[in-house]
Amino acid sequence: MAKKSNMGGLIGSLGGWAFLVGVILAVILGVLGPVSGTWLIVLVVIGLVIGLLNVTGREVKPFLLSGVVLIIASALGQNVMADVQILDNILQALLAIFVPATVIVAIKNVFTLARS
C-alpha cells in the first residue's frame, strides 16, 4: 500500500475534522434553538469543506447514496417531527451541512464521469 504524502494526510484530516465538528456543532446548535444567520453560514461552509476535502475516489458513490438518504429523511422528518422542536432544529442544522456537501461531491463526480 502506498503511503500518502503529509499534505494529502493533512487535507484528509481537515475534511475528517470538519465532518466531526460539523455534526457535533449541528446537534448542539439544534438543541439550543433554530439555526439561522451566522451559524447557518458556518454550517454551510463546513458542508462545503466536507464535500471538497473529505470524499474522494471509491467513497463517492456510498457518500452520495448516504447523503441523499440523509437529506430526504431529514427533510421529510422535519414534517413529522414539527411538534418536537429540538429534533426539528437538529434536522435543519444537519441539512445545512449535508446539502452542500452532497451537491459538491455530486458535481465532482459528474466532472469525473465527463472526463472519462
C-alpha positions in Angstrom: 0.0 0.0 0.0 1.4 3.4 -1.0 1.9 6.0 1.7 0.2 9.3 1.4 2.2 12.5 1.5 1.9 14.7 4.5 -0.1 17.3 2.5 -2.6 14.7 1.5 -2.9 13.4 5.0 -3.3 17.0 6.3 -6.1 17.7 3.8 -7.9 14.4 4.5 -7.5 15.1 8.2 -9.0 18.5 7.8 -12.0 17.1 6.0 -12.5 14.4 8.7 -12.3 17.0 11.4 -14.8 19.2 9.5 -17.2 16.4 9.4 -16.9 15.5 13.1 -17.1 19.2 14.2 -19.9 19.9 11.8 -22.2 17.1 13.1 -21.4 17.9 16.7 -22.0 21.6 16.1 -25.2 20.9 14.3 -26.6 18.8 17.2 -25.6 21.4 19.8 -27.0 24.3 17.8 -30.2 22.4 17.1 -30.6 21.8 20.8 -30.1 25.5 21.6 -32.8 26.6 19.1 -33.4 27.3 15.4 -30.2 27.7 13.4 -30.0 30.9 11.4 -27.8 33.8 10.5 -24.1 33.4 11.0 -24.4 29.9 12.4 -26.2 28.7 9.4 -23.5 30.1 7.2 -20.8 28.4 9.3 -22.6 25.0 8.9 -22.9 25.5 5.1 -19.2 26.3 4.9 -18.4 23.2 6.9 -20.5 21.2 4.4 -18.6 22.7 1.5 -15.3 21.8 3.2 -16.5 18.2 3.7 -17.6 17.9 0.1 -14.3 19.3 -1.2 -11.8 17.6 1.0 -13.3 14.6 2.7 -14.8 12.5 -0.1 -12.6 11.0 -2.8 -12.4 8.1 -5.2 -14.3 5.0 -4.1 -16.1 6.9 -1.3 -18.1 9.0 -3.8 -20.9 6.6 -4.5 -21.5 5.5 -0.9 -21.3 9.1 0.3 -23.8 10.2 -2.4 -26.2 7.4 -1.5 -25.9 8.1 2.2 -26.1 11.9 1.7 -29.3 11.6 -0.4 -30.9 9.3 2.1 -29.9 11.7 5.0 -31.2 14.7 3.1 -34.5 13.0 2.2 -35.0 11.6 5.7 -34.1 14.9 7.4 -36.4 17.0 5.1 -39.3 14.6 5.5 -38.5 14.1 9.2 -38.9 17.8 9.8 -42.6 17.5 8.8 -43.1 14.5 11.1 -41.1 16.0 13.9 -42.5 19.5 13.7 -44.1 19.1 17.2 -40.7 18.2 18.7 -38.9 21.4 18.1 -35.5 20.3 19.2 -35.5 17.4 16.7 -36.7 19.7 14.0 -33.9 22.1 14.7 -31.3 19.4 14.7 -32.6 18.0 11.4 -32.5 21.5 9.9 -28.9 22.0 11.1 -27.9 18.6 9.6 -29.4 19.6 6.3 -27.3 22.8 6.3 -24.2 20.6 6.4 -25.2 17.7 4.1 -26.9 19.5 1.3 -23.8 21.5 0.3 -21.5 18.5 0.9 -23.7 16.2 -1.3 -24.0 18.8 -4.0 -20.2 19.4 -4.2 -19.5 15.6 -4.3 -22.1 15.1 -7.0 -20.6 17.9 -9.1 -17.1 16.5 -8.7 -18.5 13.1 -9.7 -20.2 14.5 -12.8 -16.9 16.1 -13.9 -15.0 12.8 -13.3 -17.5 11.0 -15.4 -17.3 13.6 -18.1 -13.5 13.3 -18.3 -13.6 9.6 -18.8 
